[in-house]
Amino acid sequence: MYISQEIAERIKTIAAKKNVKLGEMFADIGISTNTLHNMKTSMPKADTLALIADYLEIPLDTLMGRTEKNNAPENDLRSAIIDKINQLTDSQLDRLLGYLEALVEE
């Protein structure tokens, strides 16, 4: 069972980590700024949650907390790699992409 308050907290936490202002996000995706407040008593529609997940560039499963329940070692490694990639500078990212392209061509 999903608890809307937990999802609201997850949205706040993820947005803060990504330096996303909630008001701007809601305005950009065209939903009410009261959405998080309303989640104290009711679950938003699936399409609203999908819009939020897409805006935050995360899987809907992450927003729903499903990845927390399925915290297999390969998910930890994948998350660590994604976090590290997100920290790369543009020049580091260009070198990584060049390396990956060379691997694909082999």
C-alpha positions in Angstrom: 0.0 0.0 0.0 1.2 3.5 -0.9 0.9 6.3 1.6 0.5 9.7 0.0 2.3 11.6 2.8 5.4 9.4 2.3 5.3 10.1 -1.4 5.0 13.8 -0.7 8.0 13.7 1.5 9.9 11.8 -1.1 9.0 14.4 -3.7 10.4 17.2 -1.4 13.6 15.3 -0.7 14.3 14.4 -4.3 13.5 17.9 -5.5 15.8 19.4 -2.8 18.7 17.1 -3.8 18.2 18.2 -7.4 17.9 21.9 -6.5 14.4 22.0 -8.0 12.0 24.5 -6.5 8.6 22.9 -5.9 6.6 26.0 -7.0 8.5 26.2 -10.3 8.1 22.5 -10.9 4.4 22.6 -10.3 4.0 25.7 -12.6 6.1 24.1 -15.3 4.0 20.9 -15.4 0.7 22.7 -14.9 -0.5 21.3 -11.6 -1.7 23.0 -8.4 0.9 24.2 -6.0 -1.4 22.7 -3.3 -0.7 19.2 -4.6 1.8 18.3 -1.8 -0.5 19.8 0.9 -3.4 17.8 -0.5 -1.4 14.6 -0.4 -1.8 14.6 3.4 -5.3 13.3 2.8 -5.5 11.9 -0.7 -3.4 10.3 -3.4 -3.0 12.3 -6.6 -3.8 10.7 -9.9 -1.3 8.5 -11.6 -0.7 10.9 -14.5 0.1 13.7 -11.9 2.7 11.4 -10.3 4.1 10.5 -13.7 4.5 14.2 -14.6 6.4 14.8 -11.3 8.6 11.8 -11.8 9.4 12.8 -15.4 10.2 16.4 -14.3 12.5 15.1 -11.6 14.0 12.7 -14.1 13.5 9.7 -11.9 11.5 6.4 -12.5 8.0 6.4 -11.2 9.0 3.4 -9.1 11.5 5.6 -7.2 8.9 8.2 -6.6 6.5 5.6 -5.2 9.2 4.1 -3.0 9.3 0.8 -4.8 13.0 0.8 -5.2 13.4 1.1 -1.5 11.5 -2.2 -1.1 13.7 -3.9 -3.8 17.1 -2.8 -2.6 19.1 -5.6 -4.3 22.9 -5.1 -4.5 22.7 -4.5 -8.3 20.3 -1.6 -7.6 22.8 -0.1 -5.2 25.6 -0.3 -7.7 23.4 1.2 -10.5 22.4 4.1 -8.2 26.0 4.7 -7.2 27.1 4.8 -10.9 24.2 7.1 -11.8 25.1 9.4 -8.9 28.8 9.5 -10.0 27.8 10.2 -13.6 25.6 13.1 -12.5 28.7 14.6 -10.7 30.9 14.6 -13.8 32.1 17.8 -15.4 31.2 18.4 -19.1 34.8 17.4 -20.2 34.7 14.3 -18.0 31.3 13.4 -19.4 32.6 13.9 -23.0 35.5 11.5 -22.3 33.2 9.0 -20.8 30.8 9.1 -23.8 33.8 8.8 -26.2 34.9 5.7 -24.3 31.4 4.2 -24.3 31.1 4.8 -28.1 34.4 3.0 -28.6 33.1 0.1 -26.6 29.9 -0.1 -28.6 31.8 0.0 -31.9 34.0 -3.1 -30.9 
